[in-house]
Amino acid sequence: MSIFGFSTETSQGGDFLPILKYDARAGRFFRVDRVDTGSGFVGESADITNSFKAIVDFDNVEVGWIDFQPGSAPSFALVPMGSKLPDRPTPRHKNGVRFMVKLAKECTGPDGKAIREVAGTSKAFLSGIENVYLEYQKGKAVNAGKLPVLTLVKTVPIKTGSGEKSSTNYHPVFAIAGWVPRGDLAPHPKTNGSGQQPQATQGNTAPSTGAQPKAAPQAAASLADDFG
C-alpha cells in the first residue's frame, strides 16, 4: 500500500484545460497543445522531456480512479489526497492521480499556456510521483507558502512479463530543484468529468531519458525567473 491509498508497484501480469502527459512506454513528457486547423481543434504533442521543469501543486493532489478510453473524454472519480478513496466506477477504471503544474518558460508552447493538468494511471509514473511526493512532504514545513519545482533526472526501464507478453515501462526519477511561491498556479475546481484530452504521440524506441546532472537547488528568486 502506498501513500496514495493504493499500490504503485508494477503489475507483473466543457472547457479545454491544457494537459501535460507522461508516456510511460516511451519515458517521455509531452506538452499537448490545442491547435486550430480551421476545421476544428486537434491536439498536437511536443516532447519536452529534456527540458522538463515545472512548479507542481502537490498541495492539491487528487487520487482515486481514472478511465482513459481512446476517442472519448476520460472519466474521473477522484478525491483530495488523504481522503477515503471513492468506489471504483467500472472495471475499466484504474487507480490514478491528478494535479496541476506550471511549466517553465522553456517548456511552454507558442500559445503561452504554462499551467496544465497532469493525470496518470501507469504504475511506473505513479511510483515516480510517490517518491518525489515524499520528498515534498519532508520539505514543505520549512518552505511554507511555497511549492516545489521538479526536474526530471532520468527514467529507469522496468521490464515485466516474459516472451511475447513482456513489456517495458519507464519509471521517472524527479528532483526538487527548489521552492517558489505559488503565483498564478491557482487550484482548479474539478469534477468527475472533463473535456476530451488528446492523446500524445506514442514512442516506439527507448528514450535517451533526458538525464541531466543533479544540480544544487537554485536560489528561490533565480528559480522563479524561469516561470515568468
KETOR-863983 format. One record per residue: residue in three letters; y, x, z of N, C-alpha, C in turn. Coordinates in steps of 0.2 Angstrom, whole numbers, padded with zeros to 4 digits, always signed. Layout:
<atoms>
ALAYXZYXZYXZ...
</atoms>
This chain:
<atoms>
MET-0006+0004+0000+0000+0000+0000+0006+0004+0000SER+0011+0003-0004+0017+0007-0005+0023+0004-0001ILE+0029+0007-0002+0035+0004+0002+0037-0002-0002PHE+0035-0004-0008+0037-0010-0011+0033-0016-0009GLY+0027-0015-0006+0023-0020-0003+0017-0021-0008PHE+0016-0016-0013+0010-0017-0017+0009-0009-0019SER+0003-0008-0022+0000-0002-0024+0004+0001-0030THR+0006+0008-0030+0009+0011-0035+0004+0016-0038GLU-0002+0016-0036-0007+0021-0038-0010+0019-0045THR-0011+0024-0049-0013+0022-0056-0020+0019-0056SER-0020+0013-0060-0026+0010-0060-0031+0014-0065GLN-0037+0014-0063-0042+0018-0067-0045+0013-0072GLY-0046+0008-0072-0049+0004-0077-0043+0002-0082GLY+0103-0082-0105+0109-0084-0105+0114-0078-0109ASP+0116-0073-0104+0120-0068-0106+0116-0062-0107PHE+0117-0058-0112+0113-0052-0113+0116-0046-0108LEU+0111-0044-0104+0113-0039-0099+0109-0032-0102PRO+0114-0027-0104+0111-0021-0107+0105-0018-0102ILE+0100-0015-0106+0095-0013-0102+0094-0005-0103LEU+0090-0002-0098+0088+0005-0099+0080+0004-0098LYS+0076+0007-0102+0069+0006-0102+0066+0013-0101TYR+0061+0013-0097+0057+0019-0097+0050+0018-0100ASP+0048+0022-0105+0042+0021-0109+0037+0026-0105ALA+0032+0023-0101+0028+0027-0098+0023+0030-0102ARG+0021+0027-0108+0016+0030-0113+0019+0036-0116ALA+0026+0037-0117+0029+0042-0120+0033+0047-0115GLY+0034+0044-0109+0038+0048-0104+0045+0049-0106ARG+0048+0044-0109+0055+0044-0112+0059+0038-0109PHE+0065+0040-0108+0070+0035-0106+0074+0033-0113PHE+0074+0026-0113+0078+0023-0119+0084+0019-0117ARG+0090+0020-0120+0095+0015-0119+0094+0010-0124VAL+0094+0004-0123+0093-0001-0128+0100-0005-0129ASP+0103-0004-0135+0109-0006-0137+0108-0013-0141ARG+0113-0017-0140+0113-0024-0144+0118-0023-0150VAL+0115-0023-0156+0119-0022-0162+0119-0028-0166ASP+0125-0029-0169+0126-0035-0173+0125-0033-0180THR+0120-0036-0183+0118-0034-0190+0122-0038-0195GLY+0126-0043-0193+0129-0048-0197+0125-0054-0198SER+0119-0054-0197+0115-0060-0197+0111-0061-0190GLY+0114-0058-0185+0111-0058-0179+0111-0052-0175PHE+0109-0052-0169+0109-0046-0165+0102-0044-0164VAL+0101-0037-0164+0095-0034-0163+0095-0028-0158GLY+0090-0026-0155+0090-0021-0150+0088-0014-0154GLU+0093-0009-0153+0091-0003-0155+0091+0002-0150SER+0086+0006-0150+0084+0011-0144+0087+0018-0146ALA+0090+0021-0141+0092+0028-0141+0089+0032-0135ASP+0086+0037-0137+0082+0041-0132+0087+0046-0128ILE+0087+0045-0122+0092+0048-0118+0088+0052-0113THR+0082+0054-0114+0078+0057-0109+0081+0064-0107ASN+0083+0068-0112+0085+0075-0110+0092+0075-0106SER+0096+0070-0107+0102+0070-0104+0103+0065-0098PHE+0097+0062-0096+0097+0056-0091+0101+0058-0085LYS+0105+0054-0083+0109+0055-0076+0112+0048-0075ALA+0111+0045-0069+0113+0038-0068+0114+0037-0060ILE+0119+0033-0059+0120+0031-0052+0115+0025-0051VAL+0111+0025-0046+0106+0020-0045+0108+0015-0039ASP+0108+0009-0040+0109+0004-0035+0103+0003-0031PHE+0101+0008-0027+0095+0007-0023+0096+0002-0017ASP+0102+0000-0016+0104-0004-0010+0101-0011-0012ASN+0100-0013-0018+0099-0020-0021+0093-0020-0025VAL+0088-0016-0023+0081-0016-0027+0078-0023-0026GLU+0075-0026-0032+0071-0032-0031+0064-0030-0033VAL+0059-0033-0029+0052-0032-0030+0048-0038-0031GLY+0042-0038-0034+0038-0044-0035+0034-0044-0041TRP+0035-0049-0045+0031-0050-0051+0035-0050-0058ILE+0032-0047-0063+0036-0047-0069+0031-0048-0075ASP+0032-0052-0080+0028-0053-0086+0032-0051-0092PHE+0030-0046-0095+0033-0044-0101+0029-0046-0107GLN+0031-0051-0111+0027-0053-0117+0031-0052-0123PRO+0028-0048-0128+0032-0046-0134+0034-0053-0138GLY+0041-0052-0140+0044-0058-0143+0046-0063-0139SER+0046-0063-0132+0048-0068-0128+0052-0064-0122ALA+0056-0069-0119+0060-0066-0113+0055-0065-0108PRO+0057-0059-0104+0052-0058-0098+0053-0063-0093SER+0048-0064-0089+0048-0068-0083+0048-0065-0077PHE+0052-0066-0072+0053-0063-0066+0052-0068-0060ALA+0048-0065-0055+0048-0068-0049+0049-0063-0044LEU+0055-0062-0042+0057-0056-0038+0061-0058-0031VAL+0060-0054-0026+0064-0055-0020+0067-0048-0018PRO+0072-0048-0014+0075-0042-0012+0070-0037-0008MET+0071-0031-0009+0067-0026-0006+0066-0027+0001GLY+0060-0027+0004+0059-0029+0011+0057-0036+0013SER+0058-0040+0008+0056-0047+0009+0049-0048+0008LYS+0046-0054+0010+0039-0055+0008+0038-0057+0001LEU+0033-0054-0002+0033-0054-0010+0031-0062-0011PRO+0034-0064-0017+0033-0071-0019+0025-0072-0021ASP+0023-0078-0022+0017-0079-0025+0017-0077-0032ARG+0011-0075-0035+0010-0072-0042+0010-0078-0046PRO+0015-0079-0051+0016-0085-0055+0010-0086-0060THR+0008-0081-0063+0002-0081-0068-0002-0075-0067PRO-0008-0075-0070-0012-0069-0070-0009-0064-0075ARG-0005-0065-0079-0001-0060-0083+0004-0056-0080HIS+0007-0059-0074+0012-0056-0071+0009-0050-0067LYS+0013-0044-0067+0011-0038-0064+0016-0036-0059ASN+0014-0032-0054+0019-0030-0049+0024-0026-0052GLY+0031-0027-0050+0036-0023-0054+0042-0023-0049VAL+0047-0019-0052+0054-0018-0048+0059-0019-0053ARG+0065-0021-0051+0071-0022-0055+0077-0019-0051PHE+0081-0016-0054+0088-0013-0051+0093-0011-0056MET+0099-0010-0054+0104-0009-0058+0106-0001-0058VAL+0108+0001-0064+0111+0008-0064+0117+0009-0068LYS+0121+0014-0067+0127+0016-0071+0125+0022-0074LEU+0125+0023-0081+0124+0029-0084+0130+0033-0084ALA+0128+0040-0084+0134+0045-0085+0137+0044-0092LYS+0143+0047-0093+0146+0046-0099+0142+0049-0105GLU+0139+0054-0104+0135+0057-0110+0129+0053-0112CYS+0127+0049-0108+0121+0044-0109+0123+0037-0112THR+0130+0036-0111+0132+0029-0113+0133+0029-0121GLY+0131+0023-0124+0132+0022-0131+0139+0021-0134PRO+0139+0019-0140+0146+0018-0143+0149+0012-0141ASP+0145+0007-0138+0148+0001-0135+0151+0002-0128GLY+0150+0008-0125+0153+0009-0119+0150+0006-0113LYS+0144+0003-0114+0141-0001-0108+0137+0003-0104ALA+0139+0006-0099+0136+0010-0095+0132+0007-0089ILE+0133+0001-0087+0130-0002-0082+0124-0006-0085ARG+0118-0005-0083+0112-0008-0086+0107-0010-0081GLU+0102-0014-0083+0097-0016-0079+0090-0012-0081VAL+0087-0010-0076+0080-0007-0077+0075-0011-0073ALA+0069-0013-0077+0064-0016-0074+0057-0013-0077GLY+0052-0013-0073+0046-0010-0075+0040-0012-0071THR+0034-0011-0074+0028-0013-0071+0023-0007-0071SER+0025-0002-0075+0020+0003-0076+0019+0007-0069LYS+0012+0008-0067+0011+0012-0061+0014+0019-0061ALA+0014+0022-0067+0017+0029-0067+0025+0028-0065PHE+0028+0023-0068+0035+0023-0067+0036+0021-0060LEU+0033+0016-0057+0034+0013-0050+0033+0019-0045SER+0028+0023-0046+0026+0029-0041+0032+0034-0041GLY+0035+0035-0047+0041+0039-0048+0047+0037-0044ILE+0048+0030-0045+0054+0027-0042+0052+0027-0034GLU+0046+0026-0032+0044+0026-0025+0046+0032-0022ASN+0044+0038-0025+0045+0044-0022+0053+0046-0021VAL+0057+0044-0026+0064+0046-0025+0068+0040-0021TYR+0065+0034-0020+0067+0029-0016+0067+0032-0008LEU+0061+0035-0007+0060+0038+0000+0065+0043+0001GLU+0067+0047-0004+0072+0052-0003+0079+0049-0001TYR+0080+0043-0005+0086+0039-0004+0087+0037+0003GLN+0081+0034+0006+0081+0032+0012+0083+0037+0018LYS+0081+0043+0016+0082+0049+0021+0089+0051+0021GLY+0093+0050+0015+0099+0052+0015+0105+0047+0015LYS+0103+0040+0015+0108+0035+0015+0112+0035+0021ALA+0109+0037+0027+0113+0036+0033+0119+0041+0034VAL+0118+0047+0031+0124+0052+0031+0128+0051+0024ASN+0127+0046+0020+0131+0045+0014+0133+0038+0014ALA+0135+0035+0019+0137+0028+0020+0142+0026+0015GLY+0141+0020+0011+0145+0018+0006+0145+0021+0000LYS+0139+0025-0001+0138+0029-0007+0131+0027-0010LEU+0130+0029-0017+0124+0028-0020+0122+0034-0023PRO+0115+0035-0024+0113+0042-0026+0113+0042-0034VAL+0114+0048-0036+0114+0050-0043+0108+0053-0045LEU+0104+0050-0049+0097+0053-0051+0098+0057-0058THR+0094+0062-0058+0092+0066-0064+0085+0066-0065LEU+0083+0067-0071+0075+0067-0072+0074+0075-0072VAL+0069+0077-0068+0067+0084-0068+0062+0085-0073LYS+0057+0081-0073+0051+0082-0078+0047+0076-0078THR+0042+0075-0082+0037+0070-0082+0030+0073-0082VAL+0026+0070-0078+0019+0073-0077+0014+0068-0080PRO+0010+0071-0085+0005+0067-0088-0001+0065-0083ILE-0003+0058-0083-0008+0056-0079-0013+0052-0083LYS-0019+0055-0083-0024+0053-0088-0029+0048-0084THR-0031+0043-0087-0035+0038-0084-0041+0036-0089GLY-0046+0034-0086-0052+0032-0091-0055+0037-0094SER-0060+0036-0098-0063+0041-0102-0065+0038-0109GLY-0067+0043-0113-0069+0041-0120-0064+0037-0124GLU-0066+0032-0127-0062+0028-0131-0057+0024-0126LYS-0058+0023-0120-0054+0020-0115-0049+0024-0111SER-0049+0030-0113-0045+0035-0110-0037+0034-0112SER-0033+0035-0108-0026+0034-0109-0022+0039-0105THR-0016+0040-0107-0011+0045-0103-0004+0041-0103ASN-0002+0041-0096+0005+0039-0095+0008+0045-0091TYR+0015+0044-0091+0019+0050-0089+0023+0048-0083HIS+0022+0051-0077+0025+0050-0071+0031+0053-0070PRO+0037+0050-0070+0044+0053-0070+0045+0056-0063VAL+0048+0062-0063+0050+0065-0056+0057+0066-0056PHE+0060+0063-0052+0068+0062-0051+0070+0067-0046ALA+0077+0069-0046+0080+0072-0041+0087+0069-0040ILE+0089+0069-0033+0095+0066-0032+0100+0072-0032ALA+0105+0071-0037+0110+0077-0039+0115+0076-0034GLY+0116+0071-0031+0122+0070-0026+0123+0062-0025TRP+0128+0061-0021+0130+0054-0019+0137+0052-0021VAL+0138+0047-0024+0145+0045-0026+0147+0037-0024PRO+0153+0035-0023+0155+0028-0022+0152+0024-0027ARG+0150+0018-0025+0148+0013-0030+0152+0011-0036GLY+0159+0011-0035+0163+0010-0040+0162+0003-0043ASP+0162+0002-0050+0161-0004-0053+0153-0006-0054LEU+0149-0003-0051+0142-0005-0051+0141-0010-0046ALA+0143-0016-0047+0143-0022-0043+0136-0025-0043PRO+0133-0027-0038+0127-0031-0038+0127-0037-0043HIS+0122-0038-0047+0122-0043-0052+0117-0049-0049PRO+0120-0055-0049+0116-0061-0047+0110-0061-0051LYS+0104-0062-0049+0098-0063-0053+0095-0070-0052THR+0091-0071-0057+0087-0077-0057+0080-0075-0059ASN+0075-0080-0059+0068-0078-0061+0068-0078-0069GLY+0073-0079-0072+0073-0079-0080+0078-0074-0082SER+0078-0072-0088+0083-0068-0091+0083-0069-0098GLY+0089-0066-0101+0089-0066-0109+0084-0061-0111GLN+0083-0062-0118+0077-0058-0121+0079-0051-0121GLN+0075-0047-0119+0076-0039-0118+0072-0036-0124PRO+0076-0033-0129+0072-0030-0135+0068-0024-0132GLN+0062-0023-0135+0058-0018-0133+0060-0011-0137ALA+0060-0006-0133+0061+0001-0135+0056+0003-0140THR+0058+0008-0144+0053+0011-0149+0048+0015-0145GLN+0041+0014-0146+0036+0017-0143+0035+0024-0146GLY+0034+0029-0141+0032+0036-0144+0025+0036-0144ASN+0023+0041-0149+0016+0042-0150+0013+0049-0148THR+0018+0053-0147+0016+0060-0145+0019+0062-0138ALA+0016+0067-0135+0018+0069-0129+0025+0072-0129PRO+0029+0070-0124+0036+0072-0123+0037+0079-0121SER+0043+0081-0123+0045+0088-0121+0047+0087-0114THR+0048+0081-0111+0049+0079-0104+0056+0080-0102GLY+0060+0083-0106+0067+0084-0104+0068+0088-0098ALA+0063+0092-0096+0064+0095-0090+0070+0100-0089GLN+0073+0100-0084+0079+0104-0083+0078+0107-0076PRO+0081+0113-0075+0080+0117-0069+0084+0112-0063LYS+0081+0112-0058+0084+0108-0052+0090+0112-0049ALA+0095+0109-0050+0102+0112-0048+0103+0110-0041ALA+0108+0113-0038+0110+0111-0031+0115+0105-0033PRO+0115+0100-0028+0119+0094-0029+0126+0096-0030GLN+0129+0092-0035+0136+0094-0036+0141+0091-0031ALA+0147+0093-0030+0151+0090-0026+0153+0083-0028ALA+0154+0079-0023+0155+0072-0025+0160+0070-0030ALA+0166+0074-0029+0172+0072-0034+0170+0075-0041SER+0166+0080-0042+0164+0083-0048+0159+0078-0051LEU+0154+0076-0047+0149+0072-0050+0152+0065-0052ALA+0157+0062-0048+0160+0056-0050+0163+0056-0057ASP+0165+0062-0059+0169+0063-0065+0164+0062-0071ASP+0158+0062-0070+0153+0061-0075+0152+0054-0077PHE+0155+0050-0073+0154+0042-0074+0160+0039-0076GLY+0166+0043-0077+0172+0040-0079+0176+0037-0073
</atoms>
